[in-house]
Amino acid sequence: MRRNILMFGPPGSGKGTQAVRIAERHELAHVSTGDMLREAMAAGTDLGLQVKAIVERGDLVTDDLMLGLVKERLAQPDAAQGFLLDGFPRTVAQAEGLMELLGAENKALDLVILLDVADDELVKRALARGRTDDTEETIRHRLDVYRQQTEPVLATLDGKVEIGRVPGIGAIDEITQRIERVLDAEDSAQG
Ligand code: AMP
């Protein structure tokens, strides 16, 4: 199967959950920039302190910082066998930086899996989780950031990378199966 995959979708689409499953099954390095930032914040590193306020507001950390983090992560040995990006790239500049850094190492992004979920459903889910920082206002703000800054990444990648669109509603297992079918279809298309 194709080895370098991007899991793409709005906040609350379940991309983190699906990314963990797909990465485990196919032995891909799961690269979640959200997890990396949360770990840094929990450990109180310089990076963690630097990004805390931004993350808590639901805004985006700078492109340079994120590209540096991802570059370092992808240089680790486990990523050589294939990786699954989750939460990165989130801006057009990050996408361009990623393509450049992969190109420099003769690597490529093979497939984008787009988890499709409507805004109202995303807000409903986030409120149901009941986290105290998940007020309707912050949730809507994260969605606005996604639509304005992150969704344009798809247009940047279109024509360069295969994009598989998967409805992100229904049972978690069902959605995993849909993703697996996209991966299978990609495989047979590749020959
Ligand atoms: P996530 O768990 O992917 O939703 O990420 C949680 C938060 O971390 C986001 O709301 C952003 O503040 C920050 N973050 C994660 N990934 C990125 C990225 N690629 N670029 C900028 N900020 C990010």
py3Dmol code that shows the C-alpha trace and the ligand (Angstrom):
import py3Dmol

protein = """\
ATOM      1  CA  MET A   1       0.000   0.000   0.000  1.00  0.00           C
ATOM      2  CA  ARG A   2       0.965   3.607  -0.234  1.00  0.00           C
ATOM      3  CA  ARG A   3       3.085   4.505   2.758  1.00  0.00           C
ATOM      4  CA  ASN A   4       2.992   8.252   3.240  1.00  0.00           C
ATOM      5  CA  ILE A   5      -0.480   9.357   4.127  1.00  0.00           C
ATOM      6  CA  LEU A   6      -2.184  12.511   5.345  1.00  0.00           C
ATOM      7  CA  MET A   7      -5.328  12.257   7.461  1.00  0.00           C
ATOM      8  CA  PHE A   8      -7.220  15.468   6.825  1.00  0.00           C
ATOM      9  CA  GLY A   9     -10.424  16.843   8.287  1.00  0.00           C
ATOM     10  CA  PRO A  10     -12.002  19.474  10.514  1.00  0.00           C
ATOM     11  CA  PRO A  11     -11.510  19.546  14.301  1.00  0.00           C
ATOM     12  CA  GLY A  12     -13.775  16.906  15.819  1.00  0.00           C
ATOM     13  CA  SER A  13     -14.050  14.855  12.632  1.00  0.00           C
ATOM     14  CA  GLY A  14     -12.475  11.871  14.405  1.00  0.00           C
ATOM     15  CA  LYS A  15      -9.259  12.033  12.393  1.00  0.00           C
ATOM     16  CA  GLY A  16      -7.106  11.442  15.481  1.00  0.00           C
ATOM     17  CA  THR A  17      -9.012   8.278  16.410  1.00  0.00           C
ATOM     18  CA  GLN A  18      -8.864   6.965  12.866  1.00  0.00           C
ATOM     19  CA  ALA A  19      -5.211   7.921  12.467  1.00  0.00           C
ATOM     20  CA  VAL A  20      -4.226   5.846  15.524  1.00  0.00           C
ATOM     21  CA  ARG A  21      -6.054   2.801  14.116  1.00  0.00           C
ATOM     22  CA  ILE A  22      -4.737   3.067  10.574  1.00  0.00           C
ATOM     23  CA  ALA A  23      -1.177   3.761  11.713  1.00  0.00           C
ATOM     24  CA  GLU A  24      -1.208   0.734  14.015  1.00  0.00           C
ATOM     25  CA  ARG A  25      -2.638  -1.631  11.426  1.00  0.00           C
ATOM     26  CA  HIS A  26      -0.251  -0.619   8.694  1.00  0.00           C
ATOM     27  CA  GLU A  27       2.773   0.046  10.894  1.00  0.00           C
ATOM     28  CA  LEU A  28       3.068   3.681   9.980  1.00  0.00           C
ATOM     29  CA  ALA A  29       4.626   6.335  12.202  1.00  0.00           C
ATOM     30  CA  HIS A  30       1.694   8.334  13.589  1.00  0.00           C
ATOM     31  CA  VAL A  31       2.737  11.970  13.462  1.00  0.00           C
ATOM     32  CA  SER A  32       0.190  14.068  15.360  1.00  0.00           C
ATOM     33  CA  THR A  33       1.321  17.667  15.763  1.00  0.00           C
ATOM     34  CA  GLY A  34      -1.506  18.285  18.274  1.00  0.00           C
ATOM     35  CA  ASP A  35      -0.174  15.434  20.456  1.00  0.00           C
ATOM     36  CA  MET A  36       3.381  16.745  20.123  1.00  0.00           C
ATOM     37  CA  LEU A  37       2.305  20.209  21.275  1.00  0.00           C
ATOM     38  CA  ARG A  38       0.186  18.840  24.137  1.00  0.00           C
ATOM     39  CA  GLU A  39       3.129  16.728  25.338  1.00  0.00           C
ATOM     40  CA  ALA A  40       5.405  19.772  25.250  1.00  0.00           C
ATOM     41  CA  MET A  41       2.822  21.776  27.203  1.00  0.00           C
ATOM     42  CA  ALA A  42       2.373  19.019  29.800  1.00  0.00           C
ATOM     43  CA  ALA A  43       6.147  18.697  30.222  1.00  0.00           C
ATOM     44  CA  GLY A  44       6.519  22.481  30.502  1.00  0.00           C
ATOM     45  CA  THR A  45       9.300  22.687  27.914  1.00  0.00           C
ATOM     46  CA  ASP A  46      10.235  26.003  26.258  1.00  0.00           C
ATOM     47  CA  LEU A  47       8.191  24.957  23.257  1.00  0.00           C
ATOM     48  CA  GLY A  48       5.234  24.113  25.493  1.00  0.00           C
ATOM     49  CA  LEU A  49       5.334  27.482  27.233  1.00  0.00           C
ATOM     50  CA  GLN A  50       5.693  29.253  23.925  1.00  0.00           C
ATOM     51  CA  VAL A  51       2.588  27.699  22.363  1.00  0.00           C
ATOM     52  CA  LYS A  52       0.249  27.326  25.351  1.00  0.00           C
ATOM     53  CA  ALA A  53      -1.796  30.511  24.937  1.00  0.00           C
ATOM     54  CA  ILE A  54      -2.130  30.004  21.182  1.00  0.00           C
ATOM     55  CA  VAL A  55      -3.322  26.409  21.502  1.00  0.00           C
ATOM     56  CA  GLU A  56      -5.762  27.314  24.251  1.00  0.00           C
ATOM     57  CA  ARG A  57      -7.325  29.999  22.069  1.00  0.00           C
ATOM     58  CA  GLY A  58      -7.695  27.514  19.213  1.00  0.00           C
ATOM     59  CA  ASP A  59      -5.381  29.551  16.988  1.00  0.00           C
ATOM     60  CA  LEU A  60      -2.526  28.179  14.921  1.00  0.00           C
ATOM     61  CA  VAL A  61       1.102  27.961  15.998  1.00  0.00           C
ATOM     62  CA  THR A  62       3.497  29.594  13.493  1.00  0.00           C
ATOM     63  CA  ASP A  63       4.360  27.765  10.290  1.00  0.00           C
ATOM     64  CA  ASP A  64       8.121  27.929  10.911  1.00  0.00           C
ATOM     65  CA  LEU A  65       7.797  26.329  14.302  1.00  0.00           C
ATOM     66  CA  MET A  66       5.521  23.570  12.999  1.00  0.00           C
ATOM     67  CA  LEU A  67       7.684  22.844   9.966  1.00  0.00           C
ATOM     68  CA  GLY A  68      10.745  22.564  12.204  1.00  0.00           C
ATOM     69  CA  LEU A  69       8.952  20.111  14.494  1.00  0.00           C
ATOM     70  CA  VAL A  70       7.687  17.949  11.645  1.00  0.00           C
ATOM     71  CA  LYS A  71      11.023  17.946   9.860  1.00  0.00           C
ATOM     72  CA  GLU A  72      12.693  16.626  12.998  1.00  0.00           C
ATOM     73  CA  ARG A  73       9.989  14.019  13.543  1.00  0.00           C
ATOM     74  CA  LEU A  74      10.081  12.720   9.957  1.00  0.00           C
ATOM     75  CA  ALA A  75      13.860  12.331  10.219  1.00  0.00           C
ATOM     76  CA  GLN A  76      13.388   9.683  12.919  1.00  0.00           C
ATOM     77  CA  PRO A  77      13.985   6.094  11.781  1.00  0.00           C
ATOM     78  CA  ASP A  78      10.408   4.833  12.238  1.00  0.00           C
ATOM     79  CA  ALA A  79       9.111   7.347   9.699  1.00  0.00           C
ATOM     80  CA  ALA A  80      11.269   5.852   6.958  1.00  0.00           C
ATOM     81  CA  GLN A  81       8.825   2.936   6.636  1.00  0.00           C
ATOM     82  CA  GLY A  82       5.926   5.286   6.083  1.00  0.00           C
ATOM     83  CA  PHE A  83       4.066   7.874   8.101  1.00  0.00           C
ATOM     84  CA  LEU A  84       0.585   9.070   8.795  1.00  0.00           C
ATOM     85  CA  LEU A  85       0.295  12.824   9.286  1.00  0.00           C
ATOM     86  CA  ASP A  86      -2.513  13.966  11.566  1.00  0.00           C
ATOM     87  CA  GLY A  87      -3.154  17.680  12.131  1.00  0.00           C
ATOM     88  CA  PHE A  88      -0.388  18.828   9.785  1.00  0.00           C
ATOM     89  CA  PRO A  89      -0.241  20.607   7.333  1.00  0.00           C
ATOM     90  CA  ARG A  90      -2.830  23.112   8.524  1.00  0.00           C
ATOM     91  CA  THR A  91      -1.932  26.048   6.265  1.00  0.00           C
ATOM     92  CA  VAL A  92      -0.951  26.404   2.609  1.00  0.00           C
ATOM     93  CA  ALA A  93       2.549  27.506   3.706  1.00  0.00           C
ATOM     94  CA  GLN A  94       2.906  24.324   5.794  1.00  0.00           C
ATOM     95  CA  ALA A  95       1.772  22.214   2.836  1.00  0.00           C
ATOM     96  CA  GLU A  96       4.295  23.874   0.541  1.00  0.00           C
ATOM     97  CA  GLY A  97       7.032  23.477   3.153  1.00  0.00           C
ATOM     98  CA  LEU A  98       6.156  19.814   3.561  1.00  0.00           C
ATOM     99  CA  MET A  99       6.271  19.118  -0.186  1.00  0.00           C
ATOM    100  CA  GLU A 100       9.626  20.862  -0.367  1.00  0.00           C
ATOM    101  CA  LEU A 101      11.098  18.942   2.524  1.00  0.00           C
ATOM    102  CA  LEU A 102       9.831  15.605   1.186  1.00  0.00           C
ATOM    103  CA  GLY A 103      11.063  16.431  -2.307  1.00  0.00           C
ATOM    104  CA  ALA A 104      14.537  17.164  -0.959  1.00  0.00           C
ATOM    105  CA  GLU A 105      14.636  13.596   0.369  1.00  0.00           C
ATOM    106  CA  ASN A 106      13.115  11.989  -2.701  1.00  0.00           C
ATOM    107  CA  LYS A 107       9.950  11.197  -0.841  1.00  0.00           C
ATOM    108  CA  ALA A 108       6.350  12.047  -1.637  1.00  0.00           C
ATOM    109  CA  LEU A 109       2.968  12.236  -0.037  1.00  0.00           C
ATOM    110  CA  ASP A 110       1.041   9.314  -1.547  1.00  0.00           C
ATOM    111  CA  LEU A 111      -2.512   9.846  -0.416  1.00  0.00           C
ATOM    112  CA  VAL A 112      -4.785  12.262   1.428  1.00  0.00           C
ATOM    113  CA  ILE A 113      -7.755  10.851   3.309  1.00  0.00           C
ATOM    114  CA  LEU A 114     -10.345  13.562   3.800  1.00  0.00           C
ATOM    115  CA  LEU A 115     -12.841  12.935   6.599  1.00  0.00           C
ATOM    116  CA  ASP A 116     -15.958  14.811   5.671  1.00  0.00           C
ATOM    117  CA  VAL A 117     -18.268  16.046   8.465  1.00  0.00           C
ATOM    118  CA  ALA A 118     -20.715  18.985   8.417  1.00  0.00           C
ATOM    119  CA  ASP A 119     -20.180  21.917  10.822  1.00  0.00           C
ATOM    120  CA  ASP A 120     -23.390  21.468  12.822  1.00  0.00           C
ATOM    121  CA  GLU A 121     -22.508  17.836  13.516  1.00  0.00           C
ATOM    122  CA  LEU A 122     -18.999  18.885  14.627  1.00  0.00           C
ATOM    123  CA  VAL A 123     -20.362  21.442  17.088  1.00  0.00           C
ATOM    124  CA  LYS A 124     -22.879  18.927  18.432  1.00  0.00           C
ATOM    125  CA  ARG A 125     -20.137  16.335  18.994  1.00  0.00           C
ATOM    126  CA  ALA A 126     -17.760  18.784  20.675  1.00  0.00           C
ATOM    127  CA  LEU A 127     -20.435  20.015  23.063  1.00  0.00           C
ATOM    128  CA  ALA A 128     -21.383  16.410  23.889  1.00  0.00           C
ATOM    129  CA  ARG A 129     -17.768  15.745  24.945  1.00  0.00           C
ATOM    130  CA  GLY A 130     -18.324  18.410  27.586  1.00  0.00           C
ATOM    131  CA  ARG A 131     -14.727  19.561  27.996  1.00  0.00           C
ATOM    132  CA  THR A 132     -14.699  22.848  29.907  1.00  0.00           C
ATOM    133  CA  ASP A 133     -12.578  24.540  27.216  1.00  0.00           C
ATOM    134  CA  ASP A 134     -15.030  23.417  24.532  1.00  0.00           C
ATOM    135  CA  THR A 135     -17.497  26.267  24.668  1.00  0.00           C
ATOM    136  CA  GLU A 136     -19.591  26.754  21.568  1.00  0.00           C
ATOM    137  CA  GLU A 137     -17.557  29.904  20.913  1.00  0.00           C
ATOM    138  CA  THR A 138     -14.117  28.208  20.899  1.00  0.00           C
ATOM    139  CA  ILE A 139     -15.485  25.316  18.871  1.00  0.00           C
ATOM    140  CA  ARG A 140     -16.883  27.692  16.247  1.00  0.00           C
ATOM    141  CA  HIS A 141     -13.588  29.583  16.294  1.00  0.00           C
ATOM    142  CA  ARG A 142     -11.570  26.404  15.595  1.00  0.00           C
ATOM    143  CA  LEU A 143     -13.972  25.628  12.749  1.00  0.00           C
ATOM    144  CA  ASP A 144     -13.545  29.112  11.285  1.00  0.00           C
ATOM    145  CA  VAL A 145      -9.763  28.706  11.461  1.00  0.00           C
ATOM    146  CA  TYR A 146     -10.117  25.350   9.689  1.00  0.00           C
ATOM    147  CA  ARG A 147     -12.329  26.689   6.888  1.00  0.00           C
ATOM    148  CA  GLN A 148     -10.210  29.806   6.353  1.00  0.00           C
ATOM    149  CA  GLN A 149      -6.657  28.574   6.820  1.00  0.00           C
ATOM    150  CA  THR A 150      -6.652  24.789   6.601  1.00  0.00           C
ATOM    151  CA  GLU A 151      -9.191  23.804   3.961  1.00  0.00           C
ATOM    152  CA  PRO A 152      -7.238  25.676   1.220  1.00  0.00           C
ATOM    153  CA  VAL A 153      -4.492  23.071   1.734  1.00  0.00           C
ATOM    154  CA  LEU A 154      -6.678  20.685  -0.293  1.00  0.00           C
ATOM    155  CA  ALA A 155      -6.559  22.956  -3.332  1.00  0.00           C
ATOM    156  CA  THR A 156      -2.767  23.188  -2.974  1.00  0.00           C
ATOM    157  CA  LEU A 157      -2.433  19.390  -2.991  1.00  0.00           C
ATOM    158  CA  ASP A 158      -5.088  18.746  -5.644  1.00  0.00           C
ATOM    159  CA  GLY A 159      -3.521  17.332  -8.789  1.00  0.00           C
ATOM    160  CA  LYS A 160      -0.293  16.530  -6.925  1.00  0.00           C
ATOM    161  CA  VAL A 161      -1.616  13.971  -4.450  1.00  0.00           C
ATOM    162  CA  GLU A 162      -4.548  11.547  -4.703  1.00  0.00           C
ATOM    163  CA  ILE A 163      -7.393  12.666  -2.415  1.00  0.00           C
ATOM    164  CA  GLY A 164      -9.819  10.071  -1.043  1.00  0.00           C
ATOM    165  CA  ARG A 165     -12.982  11.545   0.447  1.00  0.00           C
ATOM    166  CA  VAL A 166     -14.583   9.528   3.259  1.00  0.00           C
ATOM    167  CA  PRO A 167     -17.870  10.402   5.000  1.00  0.00           C
ATOM    168  CA  GLY A 168     -16.945  10.847   8.676  1.00  0.00           C
ATOM    169  CA  ILE A 169     -20.372  10.058  10.087  1.00  0.00           C
ATOM    170  CA  GLY A 170     -21.500   6.722  11.531  1.00  0.00           C
ATOM    171  CA  ALA A 171     -19.837   4.193  13.822  1.00  0.00           C
ATOM    172  CA  ILE A 172     -16.072   4.422  14.363  1.00  0.00           C
ATOM    173  CA  ASP A 173     -15.541   0.885  12.970  1.00  0.00           C
ATOM    174  CA  GLU A 174     -17.596   1.666   9.923  1.00  0.00           C
ATOM    175  CA  ILE A 175     -15.500   4.758   9.179  1.00  0.00           C
ATOM    176  CA  THR A 176     -12.282   2.742   9.625  1.00  0.00           C
ATOM    177  CA  GLN A 177     -13.621   0.251   7.071  1.00  0.00           C
ATOM    178  CA  ARG A 178     -14.370   3.053   4.626  1.00  0.00           C
ATOM    179  CA  ILE A 179     -10.788   4.285   4.992  1.00  0.00           C
ATOM    180  CA  GLU A 180      -9.436   0.760   4.497  1.00  0.00           C
ATOM    181  CA  ARG A 181     -11.458   0.502   1.280  1.00  0.00           C
ATOM    182  CA  VAL A 182      -9.885   3.720   0.007  1.00  0.00           C
ATOM    183  CA  LEU A 183      -6.432   2.311   0.851  1.00  0.00           C
ATOM    184  CA  ASP A 184      -7.270  -0.962  -0.978  1.00  0.00           C
ATOM    185  CA  ALA A 185      -8.593   0.896  -4.014  1.00  0.00           C
ATOM    186  CA  GLU A 186      -5.424   2.979  -4.117  1.00  0.00           C
ATOM    187  CA  ASP A 187      -3.366  -0.189  -4.006  1.00  0.00           C
ATOM    188  CA  SER A 188      -5.111  -1.846  -6.933  1.00  0.00           C
ATOM    189  CA  ALA A 189      -5.072   1.395  -8.926  1.00  0.00           C
ATOM    190  CA  GLN A 190      -1.333   1.472  -8.381  1.00  0.00           C
ATOM    191  CA  GLY A 191      -1.017  -2.064  -9.775  1.00  0.00           C
TER     192      GLY A 191
END
"""
ligand_1 = """\
23
AMP
P -5.190 19.074 17.200
O -5.093 18.100 18.316
O -4.607 18.581 15.917
O -6.581 19.617 17.016
O -4.287 20.331 17.616
C -4.561 21.077 18.788
C -4.028 22.492 18.643
O -2.613 22.487 18.432
C -4.582 23.278 17.459
O -5.830 23.886 17.763
C -3.485 24.300 17.220
O -3.547 25.340 18.168
C -2.227 23.495 17.489
N -1.722 22.823 16.261
C -1.689 21.482 16.023
N -1.180 21.215 14.813
C -0.887 22.422 14.259
C -0.345 22.830 13.004
N -0.008 21.934 12.053
N -0.181 24.158 12.795
C -0.504 25.067 13.713
N -1.028 24.763 14.909
C -1.216 23.444 15.200
"""
view = py3Dmol.view(width=600, height=400)
view.addModel(protein, "pdb")
view.setStyle({"model": 0}, {"cartoon": {"style": "trace"}})
view.addModel(ligand_1, "xyz")
view.setStyle({"model": 1}, {"stick": {}})
view.zoomTo()
view.show()
